[in-house]
Amino acid sequence: MNDKKSSEKQLYYACCPYCKTILIQAQNGMDGYIKCLKCDNYIHIIIRNDTVTTKTKS
């Protein structure tokens, strides 16, 4: 029997800190910018060491 859950990597969700819209589902190592389609803010998303950090683009 093939267990798919053991071979899949852990995925995390990043949400907009303003309007709480889900922006992306990604795994550890992500570091980038995404424009929220709902409120038009650019959000910097960092996923590292099982921690999701979101902040505004400076």
PDB file of N, CA, C and O in Angstrom:
ATOM      1  N   MET A   1       0.842  -1.187   0.000  1.00  0.00           N
ATOM      2  CA  MET A   1       0.000   0.000   0.000  1.00  0.00           C
ATOM      3  C   MET A   1       0.882   1.244   0.000  1.00  0.00           C
ATOM      4  O   MET A   1       1.883   1.302   0.714  1.00  0.00           O
ATOM      5  N   ASN A   2       0.508   2.231  -0.798  1.00  0.00           N
ATOM      6  CA  ASN A   2       1.306   3.444  -0.934  1.00  0.00           C
ATOM      7  C   ASN A   2       0.692   4.560  -0.085  1.00  0.00           C
ATOM      8  O   ASN A   2      -0.451   4.955  -0.311  1.00  0.00           O
ATOM      9  N   ASP A   3       1.440   5.059   0.877  1.00  0.00           N
ATOM     10  CA  ASP A   3       0.949   6.124   1.756  1.00  0.00           C
ATOM     11  C   ASP A   3       1.412   7.469   1.210  1.00  0.00           C
ATOM     12  O   ASP A   3       2.589   7.807   1.334  1.00  0.00           O
ATOM     13  N   LYS A   4       0.506   8.247   0.606  1.00  0.00           N
ATOM     14  CA  LYS A   4       0.860   9.528  -0.008  1.00  0.00           C
ATOM     15  C   LYS A   4       1.231  10.583   1.021  1.00  0.00           C
ATOM     16  O   LYS A   4       2.087  11.426   0.756  1.00  0.00           O
ATOM     17  N   LYS A   5       0.599  10.553   2.198  1.00  0.00           N
ATOM     18  CA  LYS A   5       0.845  11.602   3.186  1.00  0.00           C
ATOM     19  C   LYS A   5       2.284  11.610   3.682  1.00  0.00           C
ATOM     20  O   LYS A   5       2.807  12.674   4.014  1.00  0.00           O
ATOM     21  N   SER A   6       2.930  10.468   3.740  1.00  0.00           N
ATOM     22  CA  SER A   6       4.303  10.435   4.227  1.00  0.00           C
ATOM     23  C   SER A   6       5.276  11.013   3.202  1.00  0.00           C
ATOM     24  O   SER A   6       6.347  11.489   3.579  1.00  0.00           O
ATOM     25  N   SER A   7       4.926  10.982   1.910  1.00  0.00           N
ATOM     26  CA  SER A   7       5.818  11.496   0.882  1.00  0.00           C
ATOM     27  C   SER A   7       5.573  12.971   0.560  1.00  0.00           C
ATOM     28  O   SER A   7       6.407  13.597  -0.093  1.00  0.00           O
ATOM     29  N   GLU A   8       4.448  13.540   1.002  1.00  0.00           N
ATOM     30  CA  GLU A   8       4.151  14.944   0.732  1.00  0.00           C
ATOM     31  C   GLU A   8       4.877  15.845   1.718  1.00  0.00           C
ATOM     32  O   GLU A   8       5.057  15.489   2.883  1.00  0.00           O
ATOM     33  N   LYS A   9       5.290  17.009   1.247  1.00  0.00           N
ATOM     34  CA  LYS A   9       5.933  17.974   2.128  1.00  0.00           C
ATOM     35  C   LYS A   9       4.866  18.812   2.822  1.00  0.00           C
ATOM     36  O   LYS A   9       3.753  18.964   2.320  1.00  0.00           O
ATOM     37  N   GLN A  10       5.223  19.352   3.982  1.00  0.00           N
ATOM     38  CA  GLN A  10       4.314  20.193   4.759  1.00  0.00           C
ATOM     39  C   GLN A  10       4.066  21.500   4.019  1.00  0.00           C
ATOM     40  O   GLN A  10       5.011  22.176   3.614  1.00  0.00           O
ATOM     41  N   LEU A  11       2.803  21.856   3.843  1.00  0.00           N
ATOM     42  CA  LEU A  11       2.435  23.110   3.180  1.00  0.00           C
ATOM     43  C   LEU A  11       1.839  24.071   4.195  1.00  0.00           C
ATOM     44  O   LEU A  11       1.168  23.655   5.140  1.00  0.00           O
ATOM     45  N   TYR A  12       2.090  25.362   3.992  1.00  0.00           N
ATOM     46  CA  TYR A  12       1.620  26.412   4.891  1.00  0.00           C
ATOM     47  C   TYR A  12       0.833  27.433   4.092  1.00  0.00           C
ATOM     48  O   TYR A  12       1.075  27.616   2.899  1.00  0.00           O
ATOM     49  N   TYR A  13      -0.109  28.096   4.746  1.00  0.00           N
ATOM     50  CA  TYR A  13      -0.907  29.147   4.124  1.00  0.00           C
ATOM     51  C   TYR A  13      -0.426  30.499   4.611  1.00  0.00           C
ATOM     52  O   TYR A  13      -0.127  30.673   5.792  1.00  0.00           O
ATOM     53  N   ALA A  14      -0.353  31.461   3.695  1.00  0.00           N
ATOM     54  CA  ALA A  14      -0.029  32.841   4.052  1.00  0.00           C
ATOM     55  C   ALA A  14      -1.236  33.710   3.709  1.00  0.00           C
ATOM     56  O   ALA A  14      -1.787  33.619   2.612  1.00  0.00           O
ATOM     57  N   CYS A  15      -1.637  34.548   4.655  1.00  0.00           N
ATOM     58  CA  CYS A  15      -2.814  35.401   4.486  1.00  0.00           C
ATOM     59  C   CYS A  15      -2.408  36.869   4.528  1.00  0.00           C
ATOM     60  O   CYS A  15      -1.396  37.228   5.129  1.00  0.00           O
ATOM     61  N   CYS A  16      -3.205  37.704   3.888  1.00  0.00           N
ATOM     62  CA  CYS A  16      -3.002  39.147   3.913  1.00  0.00           C
ATOM     63  C   CYS A  16      -3.242  39.656   5.342  1.00  0.00           C
ATOM     64  O   CYS A  16      -4.277  39.348   5.932  1.00  0.00           O
ATOM     65  N   PRO A  17      -2.307  40.428   5.906  1.00  0.00           N
ATOM     66  CA  PRO A  17      -2.499  40.926   7.270  1.00  0.00           C
ATOM     67  C   PRO A  17      -3.589  41.995   7.378  1.00  0.00           C
ATOM     68  O   PRO A  17      -4.015  42.325   8.485  1.00  0.00           O
ATOM     69  N   TYR A  18      -4.047  42.543   6.242  1.00  0.00           N
ATOM     70  CA  TYR A  18      -5.079  43.577   6.260  1.00  0.00           C
ATOM     71  C   TYR A  18      -6.485  42.994   6.127  1.00  0.00           C
ATOM     72  O   TYR A  18      -7.348  43.235   6.972  1.00  0.00           O
ATOM     73  N   CYS A  19      -6.706  42.233   5.067  1.00  0.00           N
ATOM     74  CA  CYS A  19      -8.068  41.758   4.789  1.00  0.00           C
ATOM     75  C   CYS A  19      -8.247  40.268   5.051  1.00  0.00           C
ATOM     76  O   CYS A  19      -9.347  39.744   4.874  1.00  0.00           O
ATOM     77  N   LYS A  20      -7.189  39.573   5.468  1.00  0.00           N
ATOM     78  CA  LYS A  20      -7.217  38.151   5.839  1.00  0.00           C
ATOM     79  C   LYS A  20      -7.504  37.206   4.674  1.00  0.00           C
ATOM     80  O   LYS A  20      -7.907  36.064   4.895  1.00  0.00           O
ATOM     81  N   THR A  21      -7.303  37.664   3.443  1.00  0.00           N
ATOM     82  CA  THR A  21      -7.468  36.818   2.275  1.00  0.00           C
ATOM     83  C   THR A  21      -6.273  35.866   2.167  1.00  0.00           C
ATOM     84  O   THR A  21      -5.132  36.286   2.362  1.00  0.00           O
ATOM     85  N   ILE A  22      -6.523  34.594   1.859  1.00  0.00           N
ATOM     86  CA  ILE A  22      -5.442  33.641   1.662  1.00  0.00           C
ATOM     87  C   ILE A  22      -4.720  33.995   0.368  1.00  0.00           C
ATOM     88  O   ILE A  22      -5.340  34.093  -0.691  1.00  0.00           O
ATOM     89  N   LEU A  23      -3.410  34.187   0.458  1.00  0.00           N
ATOM     90  CA  LEU A  23      -2.619  34.610  -0.688  1.00  0.00           C
ATOM     91  C   LEU A  23      -1.931  33.443  -1.385  1.00  0.00           C
ATOM     92  O   LEU A  23      -1.863  33.404  -2.614  1.00  0.00           O
ATOM     93  N   ILE A  24      -1.420  32.492  -0.605  1.00  0.00           N
ATOM     94  CA  ILE A  24      -0.639  31.411  -1.202  1.00  0.00           C
ATOM     95  C   ILE A  24      -0.568  30.221  -0.258  1.00  0.00           C
ATOM     96  O   ILE A  24      -0.685  30.354   0.960  1.00  0.00           O
ATOM     97  N   GLN A  25      -0.375  29.066  -0.855  1.00  0.00           N
ATOM     98  CA  GLN A  25      -0.069  27.852  -0.118  1.00  0.00           C
ATOM     99  C   GLN A  25       1.319  27.430  -0.584  1.00  0.00           C
ATOM    100  O   GLN A  25       1.522  27.184  -1.773  1.00  0.00           O
ATOM    101  N   ALA A  26       2.282  27.344   0.342  1.00  0.00           N
ATOM    102  CA  ALA A  26       3.665  27.067  -0.047  1.00  0.00           C
ATOM    103  C   ALA A  26       4.354  26.266   1.048  1.00  0.00           C
ATOM    104  O   ALA A  26       3.786  26.020   2.112  1.00  0.00           O
ATOM    105  N   GLN A  27       5.584  25.867   0.767  1.00  0.00           N
ATOM    106  CA  GLN A  27       6.354  25.100   1.731  1.00  0.00           C
ATOM    107  C   GLN A  27       7.552  25.909   2.228  1.00  0.00           C
ATOM    108  O   GLN A  27       7.811  27.012   1.746  1.00  0.00           O
ATOM    109  N   ASN A  28       8.273  25.351   3.189  1.00  0.00           N
ATOM    110  CA  ASN A  28       9.451  26.016   3.751  1.00  0.00           C
ATOM    111  C   ASN A  28      10.394  26.465   2.647  1.00  0.00           C
ATOM    112  O   ASN A  28      10.578  25.764   1.651  1.00  0.00           O
ATOM    113  N   GLY A  29      10.991  27.638   2.829  1.00  0.00           N
ATOM    114  CA  GLY A  29      11.949  28.161   1.868  1.00  0.00           C
ATOM    115  C   GLY A  29      11.392  29.275   1.000  1.00  0.00           C
ATOM    116  O   GLY A  29      12.138  29.868   0.221  1.00  0.00           O
ATOM    117  N   MET A  30      10.109  29.577   1.107  1.00  0.00           N
ATOM    118  CA  MET A  30       9.527  30.635   0.281  1.00  0.00           C
ATOM    119  C   MET A  30       9.919  32.001   0.827  1.00  0.00           C
ATOM    120  O   MET A  30       9.874  32.233   2.035  1.00  0.00           O
ATOM    121  N   ASP A  31      10.297  32.888  -0.057  1.00  0.00           N
ATOM    122  CA  ASP A  31      10.604  34.272   0.300  1.00  0.00           C
ATOM    123  C   ASP A  31      10.282  35.116  -0.928  1.00  0.00           C
ATOM    124  O   ASP A  31      11.036  35.125  -1.901  1.00  0.00           O
ATOM    125  N   GLY A  32       9.151  35.828  -0.875  1.00  0.00           N
ATOM    126  CA  GLY A  32       8.762  36.611  -2.039  1.00  0.00           C
ATOM    127  C   GLY A  32       7.649  37.596  -1.734  1.00  0.00           C
ATOM    128  O   GLY A  32       7.175  37.710  -0.603  1.00  0.00           O
ATOM    129  N   TYR A  33       7.247  38.304  -2.782  1.00  0.00           N
ATOM    130  CA  TYR A  33       6.212  39.327  -2.680  1.00  0.00           C
ATOM    131  C   TYR A  33       4.995  38.903  -3.498  1.00  0.00           C
ATOM    132  O   TYR A  33       5.120  38.335  -4.583  1.00  0.00           O
ATOM    133  N   ILE A  34       3.820  39.191  -2.953  1.00  0.00           N
ATOM    134  CA  ILE A  34       2.566  38.905  -3.642  1.00  0.00           C
ATOM    135  C   ILE A  34       1.650  40.107  -3.467  1.00  0.00           C
ATOM    136  O   ILE A  34       1.583  40.691  -2.385  1.00  0.00           O
ATOM    137  N   LYS A  35       0.943  40.475  -4.535  1.00  0.00           N
ATOM    138  CA  LYS A  35      -0.033  41.551  -4.447  1.00  0.00           C
ATOM    139  C   LYS A  35      -1.379  40.941  -4.104  1.00  0.00           C
ATOM    140  O   LYS A  35      -1.861  40.046  -4.798  1.00  0.00           O
ATOM    141  N   CYS A  36      -1.985  41.431  -3.028  1.00  0.00           N
ATOM    142  CA  CYS A  36      -3.304  40.946  -2.629  1.00  0.00           C
ATOM    143  C   CYS A  36      -4.333  41.448  -3.636  1.00  0.00           C
ATOM    144  O   CYS A  36      -4.416  42.647  -3.903  1.00  0.00           O
ATOM    145  N   LEU A  37      -5.103  40.539  -4.185  1.00  0.00           N
ATOM    146  CA  LEU A  37      -6.098  40.904  -5.184  1.00  0.00           C
ATOM    147  C   LEU A  37      -7.295  41.637  -4.591  1.00  0.00           C
ATOM    148  O   LEU A  37      -8.003  42.355  -5.298  1.00  0.00           O
ATOM    149  N   LYS A  38      -7.519  41.454  -3.297  1.00  0.00           N
ATOM    150  CA  LYS A  38      -8.686  42.070  -2.665  1.00  0.00           C
ATOM    151  C   LYS A  38      -8.425  43.512  -2.224  1.00  0.00           C
ATOM    152  O   LYS A  38      -9.267  44.383  -2.442  1.00  0.00           O
ATOM    153  N   CYS A  39      -7.265  43.775  -1.606  1.00  0.00           N
ATOM    154  CA  CYS A  39      -7.012  45.124  -1.073  1.00  0.00           C
ATOM    155  C   CYS A  39      -5.859  45.848  -1.776  1.00  0.00           C
ATOM    156  O   CYS A  39      -5.542  46.978  -1.405  1.00  0.00           O
ATOM    157  N   ASP A  40      -5.228  45.236  -2.771  1.00  0.00           N
ATOM    158  CA  ASP A  40      -4.169  45.838  -3.597  1.00  0.00           C
ATOM    159  C   ASP A  40      -2.891  46.215  -2.846  1.00  0.00           C
ATOM    160  O   ASP A  40      -2.147  47.076  -3.314  1.00  0.00           O
ATOM    161  N   ASN A  41      -2.620  45.601  -1.709  1.00  0.00           N
ATOM    162  CA  ASN A  41      -1.366  45.824  -0.994  1.00  0.00           C
ATOM    163  C   ASN A  41      -0.356  44.765  -1.403  1.00  0.00           C
ATOM    164  O   ASN A  41      -0.725  43.620  -1.663  1.00  0.00           O
ATOM    165  N   TYR A  42       0.929  45.145  -1.463  1.00  0.00           N
ATOM    166  CA  TYR A  42       1.997  44.185  -1.711  1.00  0.00           C
ATOM    167  C   TYR A  42       2.442  43.617  -0.365  1.00  0.00           C
ATOM    168  O   TYR A  42       2.732  44.366   0.568  1.00  0.00           O
ATOM    169  N   ILE A  43       2.493  42.292  -0.274  1.00  0.00           N
ATOM    170  CA  ILE A  43       2.807  41.612   0.973  1.00  0.00           C
ATOM    171  C   ILE A  43       4.082  40.795   0.791  1.00  0.00           C
ATOM    172  O   ILE A  43       4.209  40.042  -0.174  1.00  0.00           O
ATOM    173  N   HIS A  44       5.021  40.945   1.714  1.00  0.00           N
ATOM    174  CA  HIS A  44       6.249  40.158   1.728  1.00  0.00           C
ATOM    175  C   HIS A  44       5.985  38.918   2.573  1.00  0.00           C
ATOM    176  O   HIS A  44       5.625  39.024   3.745  1.00  0.00           O
ATOM    177  N   ILE A  45       6.164  37.745   1.977  1.00  0.00           N
ATOM    178  CA  ILE A  45       5.889  36.477   2.654  1.00  0.00           C
ATOM    179  C   ILE A  45       7.188  35.696   2.781  1.00  0.00           C
ATOM    180  O   ILE A  45       7.911  35.494   1.805  1.00  0.00           O
ATOM    181  N   ILE A  46       7.470  35.261   4.009  1.00  0.00           N
ATOM    182  CA  ILE A  46       8.645  34.440   4.283  1.00  0.00           C
ATOM    183  C   ILE A  46       8.163  33.192   5.028  1.00  0.00           C
ATOM    184  O   ILE A  46       7.508  33.293   6.065  1.00  0.00           O
ATOM    185  N   ILE A  47       8.491  32.030   4.494  1.00  0.00           N
ATOM    186  CA  ILE A  47       8.184  30.769   5.178  1.00  0.00           C
ATOM    187  C   ILE A  47       9.520  30.079   5.424  1.00  0.00           C
ATOM    188  O   ILE A  47      10.183  29.622   4.493  1.00  0.00           O
ATOM    189  N   ARG A  48       9.902  30.014   6.705  1.00  0.00           N
ATOM    190  CA  ARG A  48      11.194  29.459   7.081  1.00  0.00           C
ATOM    191  C   ARG A  48      11.079  28.798   8.443  1.00  0.00           C
ATOM    192  O   ARG A  48      10.468  29.361   9.352  1.00  0.00           O
ATOM    193  N   ASN A  49      11.650  27.628   8.600  1.00  0.00           N
ATOM    194  CA  ASN A  49      11.674  26.893   9.874  1.00  0.00           C
ATOM    195  C   ASN A  49      10.263  26.707  10.446  1.00  0.00           C
ATOM    196  O   ASN A  49      10.042  26.907  11.641  1.00  0.00           O
ATOM    197  N   ASP A  50       9.330  26.330   9.601  1.00  0.00           N
ATOM    198  CA  ASP A  50       7.935  26.066   9.983  1.00  0.00           C
ATOM    199  C   ASP A  50       7.230  27.297  10.539  1.00  0.00           C
ATOM    200  O   ASP A  50       6.290  27.168  11.324  1.00  0.00           O
ATOM    201  N   THR A  51       7.670  28.492  10.141  1.00  0.00           N
ATOM    202  CA  THR A  51       7.053  29.741  10.577  1.00  0.00           C
ATOM    203  C   THR A  51       6.711  30.589   9.359  1.00  0.00           C
ATOM    204  O   THR A  51       7.536  30.774   8.464  1.00  0.00           O
ATOM    205  N   VAL A  52       5.482  31.103   9.338  1.00  0.00           N
ATOM    206  CA  VAL A  52       5.031  31.977   8.253  1.00  0.00           C
ATOM    207  C   VAL A  52       5.050  33.410   8.761  1.00  0.00           C
ATOM    208  O   VAL A  52       4.432  33.718   9.780  1.00  0.00           O
ATOM    209  N   THR A  53       5.764  34.299   8.047  1.00  0.00           N
ATOM    210  CA  THR A  53       5.844  35.705   8.401  1.00  0.00           C
ATOM    211  C   THR A  53       5.309  36.524   7.230  1.00  0.00           C
ATOM    212  O   THR A  53       5.735  36.344   6.089  1.00  0.00           O
ATOM    213  N   THR A  54       4.371  37.425   7.522  1.00  0.00           N
ATOM    214  CA  THR A  54       3.851  38.330   6.492  1.00  0.00           C
ATOM    215  C   THR A  54       4.018  39.763   6.975  1.00  0.00           C
ATOM    216  O   THR A  54       3.754  40.076   8.136  1.00  0.00           O
ATOM    217  N   LYS A  55       4.463  40.635   6.060  1.00  0.00           N
ATOM    218  CA  LYS A  55       4.592  42.058   6.385  1.00  0.00           C
ATOM    219  C   LYS A  55       4.439  42.844   5.105  1.00  0.00           C
ATOM    220  O   LYS A  55       4.536  42.293   4.008  1.00  0.00           O
ATOM    221  N   THR A  56       4.199  44.138   5.248  1.00  0.00           N
ATOM    222  CA  THR A  56       4.024  44.976   4.080  1.00  0.00           C
ATOM    223  C   THR A  56       5.357  45.199   3.380  1.00  0.00           C
ATOM    224  O   THR A  56       6.416  45.155   4.006  1.00  0.00           O
ATOM    225  N   LYS A  57       5.291  45.435   2.094  1.00  0.00           N
ATOM    226  CA  LYS A  57       6.501  45.700   1.308  1.00  0.00           C
ATOM    227  C   LYS A  57       7.028  47.070   1.699  1.00  0.00           C
ATOM    228  O   LYS A  57       6.281  48.049   1.707  1.00  0.00           O
ATOM    229  N   SER A  58       8.311  47.143   2.024  1.00  0.00           N
ATOM    230  CA  SER A  58       8.885  48.429   2.431  1.00  0.00           C
ATOM    231  C   SER A  58       9.699  49.049   1.326  1.00  0.00           C
ATOM    232  O   SER A  58      10.253  50.134   1.502  1.00  0.00           O
TER     233      SER A  58
END
